[in-house]
């Protein structure tokens, strides 16, 4: 009896700590929603009031009517870039990962190490050379610099998918080859369908990164009608000295909402992908 109580106390303490940490993470989101529901005169009230005294949704209507922040246009641009980039990332990373996991060739280990080493290169180091390449190609002022590079994969996603591919039994591939399946056939018909959890993890991570990306659109986009949501929020904040904070927070809520819905809809697949992704060498 005493042993059961001894085990229960650490578990209760752990849950309390996790709840406290969760509250700390949720608090900024709650404050953002609260500010979006406040009237303008209540936003800068001191001392600040956490919850609005008379909640109103006028700021959300102002967002859709604003000339400085065209939400529907920016959302369409962001979705276009995210979808094109996501398709390329899944294809490029999965093909490269399958090569590293299943196709033996000379120098495979060295090339994989070099691939992983690219994760240690910070983006500011390659920002100027990359910009010059895209400028030479005539892509500045277009969406191409934001989605074309994704078709070549990324080191982290290649690593993640490779580790998952290595957990798939080789007997399945050998059986398919005996039935006359080619390497591409094995990849498309055996490996990819079995890798849906890992692909879902890669897709969610990459979609979130593209949806929230500010630096890329800030560097490569030149016209306001090309803005993404992240760049549009930055423009809305800096367009004048008197920032409409309730309107800015309402626009931020509308920007975050699709990502939250996506996560909740894909939560089970995401967790299963994280749990089943192998760490085999």
N, C-alpha and C positions, 0 to 999 in steps of 0.2 A: 504493500500500500504506500509506504513511504517512498519506495523507488519510483512509483508512478507519479507521485507529486513532484519529485525531484526532476523528472523529465519534463513535466508540464510547465514548470516555471520558466526554463529557458525558452520554450516554445512561445509562451505568452509574451515574454520580453522581446523576442524576435519579431513577433507580429506587431507589437506596439511600435517598435523602431521602424518597421516597414510602412506602417500606416502614417507615421510622422514624416517619413521621407516622401511618401506619396502626396501628402498634403502640401509639402514644400514645392513639389513639382506642379501640382494642380493650381496652386495659389495665383501665379501670374496669369493663367488662362481665365480664372474666375474674375480677376481684376480687370482684364481686357474686356470681358463681356459686360462687367459692371459699368465701366467707363463708357462703353458704346451705348448704354441705355440711359445715360445721364444727360440732362439738358446742358447747354454750353456754360451757363452761369454756375452750374454745380460742379463742373469738371475741375476748375481751379480753386475750388473752395478750400480754405485752410482754417482749422485742421481738416484734412481730407476725410470724407465719409466713404466707407468701403462699399456699402450698398446704396443705390440711388433711392432718394426719398419718394420720388414719383417717376417710376420707370417709363420711358417712352422710346419708340422705335423710329423717331424722325431721322436719326442719323443714317439709318439703313436706306431710307428713301432718298436722302441727299446723296448717298454714294452712287445710286443708279442714275441720278439726275446730274451728277457732277460733270463738268466739262474737263476737269483736271484728271479725273480717274474714271476711265471708261471700263467698268468692271467686266462686262460681257466680252469686249474686244480683247482685253488683256487675258482673260481666262481662256479664250479661244486660242490666242497665241501660245500661252503656256501649255495648254493641252496638246497643241500640235507639236511643239518641240518635245514635250515629254513622251508622247506616243512614238514619234519617229526615233528618238534616242533610245527608248526602251526596247523597241523591236531590234534595233541594231546591237544594243548591248547584250541581249539574250542570245542572239545568233552568234555574234563574234566571240563572246566569252565562252559559250558552250562548245563551239567548234575547237577553239584553242585548248580548253580544258580537257576535252576528249582526246586530243592529240597527246597532251602531256600525261594523261592517265592510262591510255590503252595502246597507243601506237609507238612501238619501239623504234628509235632512230638515234644515230650518233650525235652526241652532244645534248641529248634531251634534258639531262639533269642540270647542265650548265645553263642552258637557255631558260629553264624554269627558275633558277636562282637569279638570273639577270632580270627576268620578268618581275619577280618579287622585289628585287632591289629598286625598281622604279617607283615603288610606293614610298621610298625614303626621299624622293626628290620633291621638294615643295613647289607648288604651282607658281609662286612669284619668280622662281628661277627660270622657268621655261615660258613665262607669260609673254615677254617681248619677242623671243624667237618665233613662238607660235603665232603671234599677231602678225609678224612680218611674212610668214608663210601664207596666212590667210589673205593678207593684203596683196601679195603677189598673185594669188589665185583669183582675186577680185571678189572675195566673199564678205568683205567688211560691209556692214549695212544689210546683211541677209541673215537668215536663220541657220545657214549651213554650218558655221563654226560651232553652233550649239548642239548639233545632233550628228553630223557626219563622223567626228572622232569616236563616238560611242560604238560605231560599227566595227571598230578594231578591238573592242573589249577593254577591260581594265584589269589590272593585276590582282586586286582583291577579289573580284568576282570570278576570275579564272581560278584562283586558288580555292575559293569556296566550292565551286562546281567540280574541280578536280578531286577534292577530298570526297565529295559525294559519289562521283563516278567510280572511285576506287572501292567503294563499299558494295557496288553492284556485282553479284556473282559472275565470274567469267564463264561459267557453264552455260548461262543464258546466251551469251554471244557465240560461244562455240556451237551450240545447237542451231542457232540461226545461220551460221556459216555453213554447217553441214547441209542445211536445207537450201543452200544456194544464195544466201543473202550477202550482199557486198558490204564493204566497210561503211559506206553511206547509208545503206539499208539498215545495218545494225544500229547506227547512230540515231536515225530518225524513227525507226520502228520499235527498238528495244530500249535504248538508253534514255532518250528524251521523254517518252511516256512514264518511265519509272522515276524520273527526276523532277516531277512536278513540284514537290515540296521545296526542293532547293532552288528551282527556278522561280518559285513564288517569293522566296526570301530575296533573291537577287532583284527581282522586279520591284518589290516594295521598297527596298533600300534605294535603288536607282531612281525610281519615280519620286520619292521624297527629296532626293538630292537635286533633281532637275526642277521640281516644283518650287523649291525654296532658294534656288540659285540666284544670286544677285550679281556677283562679280562677272560672270560670263556675259549676260545681257548688257551690263554696264559698259563692257569693253567693246563688244562687237556690234551692238545695235545703235543706229544713228537717228532714227525717226520715232516720234512718239506713238504712231500707229502700230509700231512693231513691239512696243513694250510688253514685257511679261508682267505677271502680278507683283512679283518681288520688286522689280524696277519701278512699276507704277506706284507702289506704296512709298518707295524712296522719293519719287518725284512729288507725290502728294505732300509729303512731310516737308520737303525743302523748297517748295514753290514760293513760299512767302514766310515772313517772320512770324506771323500769327497762325500757328498750326491749329486747325480744327481737330482737337484730340478725340472728341467723341466720334467724329466722322472717320478719322484715321483708324480708331479702334474697331469701328463697324466694318470698315474695309478689310482690316486684318482678320476679323472673325470670319468674314465671307471667304477670305483666302485660305484660312486654316480648315474651314468646315469640310471641303471635299477630301482633304487628307485624312481627317479624323474618321469620316464615313468609310473611306477605303480601308483604313486600318481595322476598324471594327468588323467590316464585312469579311476581310481576309485574315482575321486574327487567328482562327483555328489552323488554317493552312500555314500561316507564318510561324506559329509556335511549333507545329509539327516539323516544319523544315529546319528550324533551329535545332530541335531535339534529335533529328535523324541525320544531320550532316556529320559525316564521319571525320575522324582526325587521324586516319590511317596514313602512314608515312609516304 
